[in-house]
Amino acid sequence: MRDRLPLRWGCMGILLVAVALYVGGGVAFHVGWTHALEACRALRAARGEFVEPAWPQGVTFAFNVSFWPVYAAANVYHDGTPFATPCTH
């Protein structure tokens, strides 16, 4: 029984590192995409175009951190950049 204890803690450590990397990547994606969207909104407002209202920050943070690989892959597929905005179309 004592022989298996280090293996369990090793697996738990690997899992915690993986979760930390995933969440860290999500936070970095959220910051990058938020800055790109704000710059695009400012540019469109300066042109006199319609600027869609922003979602609440807590909602966007939760979705961006949770689903960032999907968003990044879709943005790269459609626009060639992970931080696609209406300005990159």
PDB file of N, CA, C and O in Angstrom, chain B, residues numbered from 101:
ATOM      1  N   MET B 101       0.811  -1.188   0.000  1.00  0.00           N
ATOM      2  CA  MET B 101       0.000   0.000   0.000  1.00  0.00           C
ATOM      3  C   MET B 101       0.863   1.264   0.000  1.00  0.00           C
ATOM      4  O   MET B 101       0.543   2.235  -0.686  1.00  0.00           O
ATOM      5  N   ARG B 102       1.943   1.252   0.759  1.00  0.00           N
ATOM      6  CA  ARG B 102       2.813   2.418   0.805  1.00  0.00           C
ATOM      7  C   ARG B 102       3.579   2.616  -0.493  1.00  0.00           C
ATOM      8  O   ARG B 102       4.013   3.731  -0.786  1.00  0.00           O
ATOM      9  N   ASP B 103       3.753   1.570  -1.268  1.00  0.00           N
ATOM     10  CA  ASP B 103       4.467   1.693  -2.532  1.00  0.00           C
ATOM     11  C   ASP B 103       3.675   2.506  -3.545  1.00  0.00           C
ATOM     12  O   ASP B 103       4.269   3.134  -4.421  1.00  0.00           O
ATOM     13  N   ARG B 104       2.374   2.510  -3.450  1.00  0.00           N
ATOM     14  CA  ARG B 104       1.530   3.194  -4.435  1.00  0.00           C
ATOM     15  C   ARG B 104       1.292   4.656  -4.095  1.00  0.00           C
ATOM     16  O   ARG B 104       0.843   5.424  -4.946  1.00  0.00           O
ATOM     17  N   LEU B 105       1.583   5.046  -2.872  1.00  0.00           N
ATOM     18  CA  LEU B 105       1.340   6.422  -2.461  1.00  0.00           C
ATOM     19  C   LEU B 105       2.104   7.441  -3.308  1.00  0.00           C
ATOM     20  O   LEU B 105       1.492   8.416  -3.744  1.00  0.00           O
ATOM     21  N   PRO B 106       3.385   7.278  -3.563  1.00  0.00           N
ATOM     22  CA  PRO B 106       4.091   8.267  -4.395  1.00  0.00           C
ATOM     23  C   PRO B 106       3.539   8.332  -5.822  1.00  0.00           C
ATOM     24  O   PRO B 106       3.541   9.403  -6.430  1.00  0.00           O
ATOM     25  N   LEU B 107       3.071   7.217  -6.359  1.00  0.00           N
ATOM     26  CA  LEU B 107       2.503   7.220  -7.698  1.00  0.00           C
ATOM     27  C   LEU B 107       1.238   8.066  -7.749  1.00  0.00           C
ATOM     28  O   LEU B 107       1.031   8.817  -8.702  1.00  0.00           O
ATOM     29  N   ARG B 108       0.399   7.950  -6.742  1.00  0.00           N
ATOM     30  CA  ARG B 108      -0.823   8.754  -6.703  1.00  0.00           C
ATOM     31  C   ARG B 108      -0.496  10.240  -6.619  1.00  0.00           C
ATOM     32  O   ARG B 108      -1.100  11.057  -7.314  1.00  0.00           O
ATOM     33  N   TRP B 109       0.460  10.583  -5.766  1.00  0.00           N
ATOM     34  CA  TRP B 109       0.832  11.981  -5.643  1.00  0.00           C
ATOM     35  C   TRP B 109       1.506  12.484  -6.912  1.00  0.00           C
ATOM     36  O   TRP B 109       1.362  13.651  -7.274  1.00  0.00           O
ATOM     37  N   GLY B 110       2.237  11.611  -7.583  1.00  0.00           N
ATOM     38  CA  GLY B 110       2.849  11.997  -8.851  1.00  0.00           C
ATOM     39  C   GLY B 110       1.803  12.280  -9.907  1.00  0.00           C
ATOM     40  O   GLY B 110       1.910  13.258 -10.648  1.00  0.00           O
ATOM     41  N   CYS B 111       0.787  11.428  -9.980  1.00  0.00           N
ATOM     42  CA  CYS B 111      -0.302  11.643 -10.944  1.00  0.00           C
ATOM     43  C   CYS B 111      -1.089  12.906 -10.610  1.00  0.00           C
ATOM     44  O   CYS B 111      -1.482  13.658 -11.503  1.00  0.00           O
ATOM     45  N   MET B 112      -1.312  13.132  -9.319  1.00  0.00           N
ATOM     46  CA  MET B 112      -2.028  14.332  -8.905  1.00  0.00           C
ATOM     47  C   MET B 112      -1.211  15.577  -9.250  1.00  0.00           C
ATOM     48  O   MET B 112      -1.775  16.589  -9.667  1.00  0.00           O
ATOM     49  N   GLY B 113       0.094  15.514  -9.083  1.00  0.00           N
ATOM     50  CA  GLY B 113       0.945  16.648  -9.437  1.00  0.00           C
ATOM     51  C   GLY B 113       0.912  16.941 -10.926  1.00  0.00           C
ATOM     52  O   GLY B 113       0.849  18.100 -11.336  1.00  0.00           O
ATOM     53  N   ILE B 114       0.955  15.889 -11.736  1.00  0.00           N
ATOM     54  CA  ILE B 114       0.877  16.065 -13.187  1.00  0.00           C
ATOM     55  C   ILE B 114      -0.464  16.678 -13.568  1.00  0.00           C
ATOM     56  O   ILE B 114      -0.523  17.569 -14.415  1.00  0.00           O
ATOM     57  N   LEU B 115      -1.531  16.209 -12.950  1.00  0.00           N
ATOM     58  CA  LEU B 115      -2.861  16.745 -13.232  1.00  0.00           C
ATOM     59  C   LEU B 115      -2.944  18.220 -12.826  1.00  0.00           C
ATOM     60  O   LEU B 115      -3.494  19.035 -13.568  1.00  0.00           O
ATOM     61  N   LEU B 116      -2.412  18.560 -11.675  1.00  0.00           N
ATOM     62  CA  LEU B 116      -2.441  19.955 -11.228  1.00  0.00           C
ATOM     63  C   LEU B 116      -1.624  20.863 -12.144  1.00  0.00           C
ATOM     64  O   LEU B 116      -2.028  21.994 -12.416  1.00  0.00           O
ATOM     65  N   VAL B 117      -0.487  20.379 -12.618  1.00  0.00           N
ATOM     66  CA  VAL B 117       0.319  21.156 -13.555  1.00  0.00           C
ATOM     67  C   VAL B 117      -0.436  21.346 -14.876  1.00  0.00           C
ATOM     68  O   VAL B 117      -0.420  22.436 -15.449  1.00  0.00           O
ATOM     69  N   ALA B 118      -1.096  20.289 -15.357  1.00  0.00           N
ATOM     70  CA  ALA B 118      -1.860  20.389 -16.597  1.00  0.00           C
ATOM     71  C   ALA B 118      -3.008  21.382 -16.456  1.00  0.00           C
ATOM     72  O   ALA B 118      -3.247  22.186 -17.357  1.00  0.00           O
ATOM     73  N   VAL B 119      -3.714  21.333 -15.342  1.00  0.00           N
ATOM     74  CA  VAL B 119      -4.820  22.273 -15.109  1.00  0.00           C
ATOM     75  C   VAL B 119      -4.286  23.706 -15.003  1.00  0.00           C
ATOM     76  O   VAL B 119      -4.883  24.638 -15.542  1.00  0.00           O
ATOM     77  N   ALA B 120      -3.171  23.873 -14.314  1.00  0.00           N
ATOM     78  CA  ALA B 120      -2.587  25.212 -14.191  1.00  0.00           C
ATOM     79  C   ALA B 120      -2.161  25.760 -15.554  1.00  0.00           C
ATOM     80  O   ALA B 120      -2.357  26.943 -15.831  1.00  0.00           O
ATOM     81  N   LEU B 121      -1.587  24.921 -16.399  1.00  0.00           N
ATOM     82  CA  LEU B 121      -1.207  25.364 -17.749  1.00  0.00           C
ATOM     83  C   LEU B 121      -2.426  25.718 -18.587  1.00  0.00           C
ATOM     84  O   LEU B 121      -2.414  26.707 -19.319  1.00  0.00           O
ATOM     85  N   TYR B 122      -3.486  24.907 -18.482  1.00  0.00           N
ATOM     86  CA  TYR B 122      -4.714  25.166 -19.235  1.00  0.00           C
ATOM     87  C   TYR B 122      -5.342  26.494 -18.805  1.00  0.00           C
ATOM     88  O   TYR B 122      -5.700  27.320 -19.644  1.00  0.00           O
ATOM     89  N   VAL B 123      -5.470  26.687 -17.501  1.00  0.00           N
ATOM     90  CA  VAL B 123      -6.067  27.925 -16.999  1.00  0.00           C
ATOM     91  C   VAL B 123      -5.156  29.114 -17.302  1.00  0.00           C
ATOM     92  O   VAL B 123      -5.645  30.188 -17.652  1.00  0.00           O
ATOM     93  N   GLY B 124      -3.846  28.940 -17.173  1.00  0.00           N
ATOM     94  CA  GLY B 124      -2.919  30.019 -17.512  1.00  0.00           C
ATOM     95  C   GLY B 124      -3.009  30.403 -18.975  1.00  0.00           C
ATOM     96  O   GLY B 124      -2.984  31.587 -19.311  1.00  0.00           O
ATOM     97  N   GLY B 125      -3.114  29.410 -19.848  1.00  0.00           N
ATOM     98  CA  GLY B 125      -3.307  29.696 -21.270  1.00  0.00           C
ATOM     99  C   GLY B 125      -4.618  30.402 -21.521  1.00  0.00           C
ATOM    100  O   GLY B 125      -4.691  31.287 -22.373  1.00  0.00           O
ATOM    101  N   GLY B 126      -5.656  30.026 -20.793  1.00  0.00           N
ATOM    102  CA  GLY B 126      -6.957  30.679 -20.928  1.00  0.00           C
ATOM    103  C   GLY B 126      -6.926  32.123 -20.483  1.00  0.00           C
ATOM    104  O   GLY B 126      -7.528  32.986 -21.122  1.00  0.00           O
ATOM    105  N   VAL B 127      -6.231  32.393 -19.395  1.00  0.00           N
ATOM    106  CA  VAL B 127      -6.125  33.777 -18.917  1.00  0.00           C
ATOM    107  C   VAL B 127      -5.328  34.616 -19.918  1.00  0.00           C
ATOM    108  O   VAL B 127      -5.706  35.749 -20.217  1.00  0.00           O
ATOM    109  N   ALA B 128      -4.240  34.072 -20.431  1.00  0.00           N
ATOM    110  CA  ALA B 128      -3.449  34.793 -21.434  1.00  0.00           C
ATOM    111  C   ALA B 128      -4.272  35.044 -22.693  1.00  0.00           C
ATOM    112  O   ALA B 128      -4.208  36.130 -23.270  1.00  0.00           O
ATOM    113  N   PHE B 129      -5.041  34.050 -23.121  1.00  0.00           N
ATOM    114  CA  PHE B 129      -5.906  34.220 -24.286  1.00  0.00           C
ATOM    115  C   PHE B 129      -6.948  35.299 -24.024  1.00  0.00           C
ATOM    116  O   PHE B 129      -7.202  36.140 -24.886  1.00  0.00           O
ATOM    117  N   HIS B 130      -7.549  35.278 -22.848  1.00  0.00           N
ATOM    118  CA  HIS B 130      -8.573  36.271 -22.504  1.00  0.00           C
ATOM    119  C   HIS B 130      -8.000  37.685 -22.541  1.00  0.00           C
ATOM    120  O   HIS B 130      -8.626  38.599 -23.078  1.00  0.00           O
ATOM    121  N   VAL B 131      -6.819  37.862 -21.974  1.00  0.00           N
ATOM    122  CA  VAL B 131      -6.200  39.196 -21.957  1.00  0.00           C
ATOM    123  C   VAL B 131      -5.890  39.655 -23.386  1.00  0.00           C
ATOM    124  O   VAL B 131      -6.182  40.793 -23.752  1.00  0.00           O
ATOM    125  N   GLY B 132      -5.304  38.774 -24.183  1.00  0.00           N
ATOM    126  CA  GLY B 132      -4.971  39.139 -25.559  1.00  0.00           C
ATOM    127  C   GLY B 132      -6.184  39.446 -26.410  1.00  0.00           C
ATOM    128  O   GLY B 132      -6.193  40.421 -27.161  1.00  0.00           O
ATOM    129  N   TRP B 133      -7.210  38.614 -26.294  1.00  0.00           N
ATOM    130  CA  TRP B 133      -8.405  38.805 -27.107  1.00  0.00           C
ATOM    131  C   TRP B 133      -9.182  40.033 -26.645  1.00  0.00           C
ATOM    132  O   TRP B 133      -9.747  40.753 -27.468  1.00  0.00           O
ATOM    133  N   THR B 134      -9.215  40.277 -25.343  1.00  0.00           N
ATOM    134  CA  THR B 134      -9.912  41.452 -24.828  1.00  0.00           C
ATOM    135  C   THR B 134      -9.255  42.736 -25.329  1.00  0.00           C
ATOM    136  O   THR B 134      -9.944  43.678 -25.720  1.00  0.00           O
ATOM    137  N   HIS B 135      -7.928  42.771 -25.316  1.00  0.00           N
ATOM    138  CA  HIS B 135      -7.225  43.958 -25.827  1.00  0.00           C
ATOM    139  C   HIS B 135      -7.477  44.138 -27.322  1.00  0.00           C
ATOM    140  O   HIS B 135      -7.668  45.264 -27.782  1.00  0.00           O
ATOM    141  N   ALA B 136      -7.481  43.059 -28.075  1.00  0.00           N
ATOM    142  CA  ALA B 136      -7.739  43.158 -29.510  1.00  0.00           C
ATOM    143  C   ALA B 136      -9.169  43.638 -29.776  1.00  0.00           C
ATOM    144  O   ALA B 136      -9.392  44.452 -30.671  1.00  0.00           O
ATOM    145  N   LEU B 137     -10.131  43.141 -29.007  1.00  0.00           N
ATOM    146  CA  LEU B 137     -11.519  43.576 -29.186  1.00  0.00           C
ATOM    147  C   LEU B 137     -11.708  45.046 -28.819  1.00  0.00           C
ATOM    148  O   LEU B 137     -12.436  45.769 -29.499  1.00  0.00           O
ATOM    149  N   GLU B 138     -11.059  45.485 -27.750  1.00  0.00           N
ATOM    150  CA  GLU B 138     -11.179  46.892 -27.354  1.00  0.00           C
ATOM    151  C   GLU B 138     -10.581  47.812 -28.410  1.00  0.00           C
ATOM    152  O   GLU B 138     -11.147  48.864 -28.704  1.00  0.00           O
ATOM    153  N   ALA B 139      -9.457  47.433 -28.977  1.00  0.00           N
ATOM    154  CA  ALA B 139      -8.851  48.238 -30.036  1.00  0.00           C
ATOM    155  C   ALA B 139      -9.754  48.274 -31.271  1.00  0.00           C
ATOM    156  O   ALA B 139      -9.889  49.314 -31.915  1.00  0.00           O
ATOM    157  N   CYS B 140     -10.359  47.155 -31.593  1.00  0.00           N
ATOM    158  CA  CYS B 140     -11.266  47.098 -32.739  1.00  0.00           C
ATOM    159  C   CYS B 140     -12.521  47.935 -32.485  1.00  0.00           C
ATOM    160  O   CYS B 140     -12.988  48.644 -33.376  1.00  0.00           O
ATOM    161  N   ARG B 141     -13.060  47.852 -31.281  1.00  0.00           N
ATOM    162  CA  ARG B 141     -14.252  48.650 -30.953  1.00  0.00           C
ATOM    163  C   ARG B 141     -13.939  50.143 -31.050  1.00  0.00           C
ATOM    164  O   ARG B 141     -14.745  50.912 -31.574  1.00  0.00           O
ATOM    165  N   ALA B 142     -12.786  50.552 -30.555  1.00  0.00           N
ATOM    166  CA  ALA B 142     -12.407  51.967 -30.623  1.00  0.00           C
ATOM    167  C   ALA B 142     -12.249  52.413 -32.074  1.00  0.00           C
ATOM    168  O   ALA B 142     -12.682  53.506 -32.440  1.00  0.00           O
ATOM    169  N   LEU B 143     -11.631  51.571 -32.898  1.00  0.00           N
ATOM    170  CA  LEU B 143     -11.456  51.906 -34.314  1.00  0.00           C
ATOM    171  C   LEU B 143     -12.792  52.017 -35.030  1.00  0.00           C
ATOM    172  O   LEU B 143     -13.009  52.949 -35.804  1.00  0.00           O
ATOM    173  N   ARG B 144     -13.691  51.068 -34.774  1.00  0.00           N
ATOM    174  CA  ARG B 144     -15.001  51.108 -35.428  1.00  0.00           C
ATOM    175  C   ARG B 144     -15.834  52.292 -34.952  1.00  0.00           C
ATOM    176  O   ARG B 144     -16.552  52.904 -35.743  1.00  0.00           O
ATOM    177  N   ALA B 145     -15.743  52.617 -33.665  1.00  0.00           N
ATOM    178  CA  ALA B 145     -16.479  53.774 -33.151  1.00  0.00           C
ATOM    179  C   ALA B 145     -15.938  55.065 -33.762  1.00  0.00           C
ATOM    180  O   ALA B 145     -16.706  55.984 -34.045  1.00  0.00           O
ATOM    181  N   ALA B 146     -14.627  55.141 -33.966  1.00  0.00           N
ATOM    182  CA  ALA B 146     -14.033  56.337 -34.575  1.00  0.00           C
ATOM    183  C   ALA B 146     -14.477  56.500 -36.022  1.00  0.00           C
ATOM    184  O   ALA B 146     -14.600  57.620 -36.519  1.00  0.00           O
ATOM    185  N   ARG B 147     -14.719  55.368 -36.700  1.00  0.00           N
ATOM    186  CA  ARG B 147     -15.211  55.418 -38.082  1.00  0.00           C
ATOM    187  C   ARG B 147     -16.697  55.737 -38.158  1.00  0.00           C
ATOM    188  O   ARG B 147     -17.213  56.038 -39.234  1.00  0.00           O
ATOM    189  N   GLY B 148     -17.388  55.672 -37.022  1.00  0.00           N
ATOM    190  CA  GLY B 148     -18.824  55.914 -36.999  1.00  0.00           C
ATOM    191  C   GLY B 148     -19.635  54.659 -37.243  1.00  0.00           C
ATOM    192  O   GLY B 148     -20.840  54.747 -37.479  1.00  0.00           O
ATOM    193  N   GLU B 149     -19.012  53.499 -37.193  1.00  0.00           N
ATOM    194  CA  GLU B 149     -19.715  52.233 -37.396  1.00  0.00           C
ATOM    195  C   GLU B 149     -20.412  51.801 -36.115  1.00  0.00           C
ATOM    196  O   GLU B 149     -20.128  52.304 -35.028  1.00  0.00           O
ATOM    197  N   PHE B 150     -21.327  50.863 -36.272  1.00  0.00           N
ATOM    198  CA  PHE B 150     -22.002  50.284 -35.114  1.00  0.00           C
ATOM    199  C   PHE B 150     -21.011  49.441 -34.328  1.00  0.00           C
ATOM    200  O   PHE B 150     -20.262  48.651 -34.902  1.00  0.00           O
ATOM    201  N   VAL B 151     -21.011  49.609 -33.030  1.00  0.00           N
ATOM    202  CA  VAL B 151     -20.163  48.820 -32.144  1.00  0.00           C
ATOM    203  C   VAL B 151     -21.080  48.028 -31.228  1.00  0.00           C
ATOM    204  O   VAL B 151     -21.856  48.599 -30.462  1.00  0.00           O
ATOM    205  N   GLU B 152     -20.982  46.715 -31.315  1.00  0.00           N
ATOM    206  CA  GLU B 152     -21.848  45.871 -30.497  1.00  0.00           C
ATOM    207  C   GLU B 152     -21.509  46.040 -29.022  1.00  0.00           C
ATOM    208  O   GLU B 152     -20.350  46.264 -28.672  1.00  0.00           O
ATOM    209  N   PRO B 153     -22.505  45.936 -28.164  1.00  0.00           N
ATOM    210  CA  PRO B 153     -22.226  46.080 -26.731  1.00  0.00           C
ATOM    211  C   PRO B 153     -21.400  44.907 -26.218  1.00  0.00           C
ATOM    212  O   PRO B 153     -21.492  43.794 -26.735  1.00  0.00           O
ATOM    213  N   ALA B 154     -20.605  45.166 -25.212  1.00  0.00           N
ATOM    214  CA  ALA B 154     -19.749  44.126 -24.644  1.00  0.00           C
ATOM    215  C   ALA B 154     -20.548  43.286 -23.651  1.00  0.00           C
ATOM    216  O   ALA B 154     -21.472  43.776 -23.002  1.00  0.00           O
ATOM    217  N   TRP B 155     -20.174  42.013 -23.547  1.00  0.00           N
ATOM    218  CA  TRP B 155     -20.758  41.133 -22.546  1.00  0.00           C
ATOM    219  C   TRP B 155     -20.181  41.520 -21.194  1.00  0.00           C
ATOM    220  O   TRP B 155     -19.143  42.179 -21.131  1.00  0.00           O
ATOM    221  N   PRO B 156     -20.842  41.118 -20.107  1.00  0.00           N
ATOM    222  CA  PRO B 156     -20.265  41.370 -18.783  1.00  0.00           C
ATOM    223  C   PRO B 156     -18.892  40.692 -18.649  1.00  0.00           C
ATOM    224  O   PRO B 156     -18.679  39.608 -19.192  1.00  0.00           O
ATOM    225  N   GLN B 157     -17.978  41.324 -17.938  1.00  0.00           N
ATOM    226  CA  GLN B 157     -16.610  40.834 -17.862  1.00  0.00           C
ATOM    227  C   GLN B 157     -16.509  39.449 -17.249  1.00  0.00           C
ATOM    228  O   GLN B 157     -15.689  38.644 -17.691  1.00  0.00           O
ATOM    229  N   GLY B 158     -17.312  39.151 -16.252  1.00  0.00           N
ATOM    230  CA  GLY B 158     -17.265  37.832 -15.630  1.00  0.00           C
ATOM    231  C   GLY B 158     -17.667  36.728 -16.588  1.00  0.00           C
ATOM    232  O   GLY B 158     -17.089  35.642 -16.570  1.00  0.00           O
ATOM    233  N   VAL B 159     -18.650  37.003 -17.418  1.00  0.00           N
ATOM    234  CA  VAL B 159     -19.110  36.013 -18.396  1.00  0.00           C
ATOM    235  C   VAL B 159     -18.040  35.773 -19.453  1.00  0.00           C
ATOM    236  O   VAL B 159     -17.735  34.627 -19.782  1.00  0.00           O
ATOM    237  N   THR B 160     -17.475  36.839 -19.981  1.00  0.00           N
ATOM    238  CA  THR B 160     -16.443  36.664 -21.011  1.00  0.00           C
ATOM    239  C   THR B 160     -15.207  35.982 -20.437  1.00  0.00           C
ATOM    240  O   THR B 160     -14.592  35.156 -21.111  1.00  0.00           O
ATOM    241  N   PHE B 161     -14.840  36.312 -19.213  1.00  0.00           N
ATOM    242  CA  PHE B 161     -13.683  35.664 -18.602  1.00  0.00           C
ATOM    243  C   PHE B 161     -13.930  34.170 -18.438  1.00  0.00           C
ATOM    244  O   PHE B 161     -13.061  33.361 -18.763  1.00  0.00           O
ATOM    245  N   ALA B 162     -15.101  33.798 -17.939  1.00  0.00           N
ATOM    246  CA  ALA B 162     -15.410  32.382 -17.731  1.00  0.00           C
ATOM    247  C   ALA B 162     -15.403  31.612 -19.050  1.00  0.00           C
ATOM    248  O   ALA B 162     -14.824  30.528 -19.124  1.00  0.00           O
ATOM    249  N   PHE B 163     -16.031  32.149 -20.082  1.00  0.00           N
ATOM    250  CA  PHE B 163     -16.062  31.461 -21.366  1.00  0.00           C
ATOM    251  C   PHE B 163     -14.687  31.410 -22.017  1.00  0.00           C
ATOM    252  O   PHE B 163     -14.301  30.371 -22.552  1.00  0.00           O
ATOM    253  N   ASN B 164     -13.946  32.502 -21.981  1.00  0.00           N
ATOM    254  CA  ASN B 164     -12.624  32.519 -22.607  1.00  0.00           C
ATOM    255  C   ASN B 164     -11.661  31.559 -21.933  1.00  0.00           C
ATOM    256  O   ASN B 164     -10.907  30.863 -22.613  1.00  0.00           O
ATOM    257  N   VAL B 165     -11.672  31.509 -20.610  1.00  0.00           N
ATOM    258  CA  VAL B 165     -10.764  30.609 -19.896  1.00  0.00           C
ATOM    259  C   VAL B 165     -11.190  29.158 -20.093  1.00  0.00           C
ATOM    260  O   VAL B 165     -10.336  28.274 -20.162  1.00  0.00           O
ATOM    261  N   SER B 166     -12.482  28.896 -20.185  1.00  0.00           N
ATOM    262  CA  SER B 166     -12.965  27.521 -20.337  1.00  0.00           C
ATOM    263  C   SER B 166     -12.776  26.969 -21.741  1.00  0.00           C
ATOM    264  O   SER B 166     -12.376  25.817 -21.906  1.00  0.00           O
ATOM    265  N   PHE B 167     -13.056  27.774 -22.744  1.00  0.00           N
ATOM    266  CA  PHE B 167     -13.098  27.265 -24.117  1.00  0.00           C
ATOM    267  C   PHE B 167     -12.035  27.867 -25.026  1.00  0.00           C
ATOM    268  O   PHE B 167     -12.217  27.880 -26.244  1.00  0.00           O
ATOM    269  N   TRP B 168     -10.934  28.365 -24.476  1.00  0.00           N
ATOM    270  CA  TRP B 168      -9.949  29.071 -25.285  1.00  0.00           C
ATOM    271  C   TRP B 168      -9.346  28.233 -26.404  1.00  0.00           C
ATOM    272  O   TRP B 168      -9.053  28.801 -27.457  1.00  0.00           O
ATOM    273  N   PRO B 169      -9.136  26.916 -26.258  1.00  0.00           N
ATOM    274  CA  PRO B 169      -8.577  26.182 -27.412  1.00  0.00           C
ATOM    275  C   PRO B 169      -9.535  26.163 -28.606  1.00  0.00           C
ATOM    276  O   PRO B 169      -9.105  26.228 -29.758  1.00  0.00           O
ATOM    277  N   VAL B 170     -10.830  26.074 -28.322  1.00  0.00           N
ATOM    278  CA  VAL B 170     -11.828  26.066 -29.397  1.00  0.00           C
ATOM    279  C   VAL B 170     -11.867  27.425 -30.082  1.00  0.00           C
ATOM    280  O   VAL B 170     -11.872  27.507 -31.310  1.00  0.00           O
ATOM    281  N   TYR B 171     -11.896  28.495 -29.284  1.00  0.00           N
ATOM    282  CA  TYR B 171     -11.935  29.839 -29.853  1.00  0.00           C
ATOM    283  C   TYR B 171     -10.683  30.132 -30.677  1.00  0.00           C
ATOM    284  O   TYR B 171     -10.770  30.670 -31.781  1.00  0.00           O
ATOM    285  N   ALA B 172      -9.532  29.778 -30.140  1.00  0.00           N
ATOM    286  CA  ALA B 172      -8.277  30.043 -30.849  1.00  0.00           C
ATOM    287  C   ALA B 172      -8.208  29.258 -32.153  1.00  0.00           C
ATOM    288  O   ALA B 172      -7.801  29.801 -33.180  1.00  0.00           O
ATOM    289  N   ALA B 173      -8.602  27.982 -32.122  1.00  0.00           N
ATOM    290  CA  ALA B 173      -8.569  27.163 -33.339  1.00  0.00           C
ATOM    291  C   ALA B 173      -9.538  27.697 -34.390  1.00  0.00           C
ATOM    292  O   ALA B 173      -9.197  27.757 -35.572  1.00  0.00           O
ATOM    293  N   ALA B 174     -10.725  28.078 -33.977  1.00  0.00           N
ATOM    294  CA  ALA B 174     -11.702  28.615 -34.925  1.00  0.00           C
ATOM    295  C   ALA B 174     -11.230  29.945 -35.507  1.00  0.00           C
ATOM    296  O   ALA B 174     -11.388  30.197 -36.702  1.00  0.00           O
ATOM    297  N   ASN B 175     -10.650  30.794 -34.662  1.00  0.00           N
ATOM    298  CA  ASN B 175     -10.152  32.075 -35.154  1.00  0.00           C
ATOM    299  C   ASN B 175      -9.001  31.895 -36.141  1.00  0.00           C
ATOM    300  O   ASN B 175      -8.939  32.583 -37.159  1.00  0.00           O
ATOM    301  N   VAL B 176      -8.101  30.980 -35.841  1.00  0.00           N
ATOM    302  CA  VAL B 176      -6.987  30.722 -36.764  1.00  0.00           C
ATOM    303  C   VAL B 176      -7.509  30.140 -38.067  1.00  0.00           C
ATOM    304  O   VAL B 176      -7.041  30.514 -39.142  1.00  0.00           O
ATOM    305  N   TYR B 177      -8.464  29.236 -37.986  1.00  0.00           N
ATOM    306  CA  TYR B 177      -9.020  28.624 -39.188  1.00  0.00           C
ATOM    307  C   TYR B 177      -9.696  29.661 -40.084  1.00  0.00           C
ATOM    308  O   TYR B 177      -9.510  29.652 -41.301  1.00  0.00           O
ATOM    309  N   HIS B 178     -10.476  30.549 -39.482  1.00  0.00           N
ATOM    310  CA  HIS B 178     -11.252  31.502 -40.284  1.00  0.00           C
ATOM    311  C   HIS B 178     -10.488  32.776 -40.645  1.00  0.00           C
ATOM    312  O   HIS B 178     -10.648  33.301 -41.747  1.00  0.00           O
ATOM    313  N   ASP B 179      -9.655  33.281 -39.721  1.00  0.00           N
ATOM    314  CA  ASP B 179      -9.007  34.572 -39.948  1.00  0.00           C
ATOM    315  C   ASP B 179      -7.486  34.530 -39.928  1.00  0.00           C
ATOM    316  O   ASP B 179      -6.841  35.531 -40.240  1.00  0.00           O
ATOM    317  N   GLY B 180      -6.909  33.408 -39.573  1.00  0.00           N
ATOM    318  CA  GLY B 180      -5.462  33.298 -39.568  1.00  0.00           C
ATOM    319  C   GLY B 180      -4.779  33.865 -38.339  1.00  0.00           C
ATOM    320  O   GLY B 180      -3.551  33.945 -38.306  1.00  0.00           O
ATOM    321  N   THR B 181      -5.533  34.258 -37.335  1.00  0.00           N
ATOM    322  CA  THR B 181      -4.976  34.781 -36.098  1.00  0.00           C
ATOM    323  C   THR B 181      -5.810  34.276 -34.926  1.00  0.00           C
ATOM    324  O   THR B 181      -7.030  34.168 -35.050  1.00  0.00           O
ATOM    325  N   PRO B 182      -5.183  33.964 -33.788  1.00  0.00           N
ATOM    326  CA  PRO B 182      -5.977  33.486 -32.653  1.00  0.00           C
ATOM    327  C   PRO B 182      -6.837  34.574 -32.009  1.00  0.00           C
ATOM    328  O   PRO B 182      -7.793  34.267 -31.297  1.00  0.00           O
ATOM    329  N   PHE B 183      -6.503  35.836 -32.253  1.00  0.00           N
ATOM    330  CA  PHE B 183      -7.255  36.941 -31.667  1.00  0.00           C
ATOM    331  C   PHE B 183      -8.075  37.651 -32.741  1.00  0.00           C
ATOM    332  O   PHE B 183      -7.928  38.857 -32.937  1.00  0.00           O
ATOM    333  N   ALA B 184      -8.923  36.924 -33.424  1.00  0.00           N
ATOM    334  CA  ALA B 184      -9.737  37.492 -34.507  1.00  0.00           C
ATOM    335  C   ALA B 184     -10.817  38.420 -33.935  1.00  0.00           C
ATOM    336  O   ALA B 184     -11.425  38.137 -32.903  1.00  0.00           O
ATOM    337  N   THR B 185     -11.028  39.502 -34.619  1.00  0.00           N
ATOM    338  CA  THR B 185     -12.066  40.481 -34.271  1.00  0.00           C
ATOM    339  C   THR B 185     -12.805  40.849 -35.547  1.00  0.00           C
ATOM    340  O   THR B 185     -12.402  40.424 -36.629  1.00  0.00           O
ATOM    341  N   PRO B 186     -13.866  41.621 -35.452  1.00  0.00           N
ATOM    342  CA  PRO B 186     -14.517  42.090 -36.681  1.00  0.00           C
ATOM    343  C   PRO B 186     -13.579  42.905 -37.574  1.00  0.00           C
ATOM    344  O   PRO B 186     -13.816  43.016 -38.777  1.00  0.00           O
ATOM    345  N   CYS B 187     -12.539  43.464 -37.011  1.00  0.00           N
ATOM    346  CA  CYS B 187     -11.577  44.243 -37.796  1.00  0.00           C
ATOM    347  C   CYS B 187     -10.626  43.367 -38.605  1.00  0.00           C
ATOM    348  O   CYS B 187     -10.006  43.858 -39.548  1.00  0.00           O
ATOM    349  N   THR B 188     -10.493  42.094 -38.269  1.00  0.00           N
ATOM    350  CA  THR B 188      -9.571  41.226 -38.982  1.00  0.00           C
ATOM    351  C   THR B 188     -10.243  40.492 -40.139  1.00  0.00           C
ATOM    352  O   THR B 188      -9.581  39.741 -40.857  1.00  0.00           O
ATOM    353  N   HIS B 189     -11.534  40.694 -40.329  1.00  0.00           N
ATOM    354  CA  HIS B 189     -12.234  40.000 -41.421  1.00  0.00           C
ATOM    355  C   HIS B 189     -11.850  40.598 -42.753  1.00  0.00           C
ATOM    356  O   HIS B 189     -12.333  40.151 -43.793  1.00  0.00           O
TER     357      HIS B 189
END
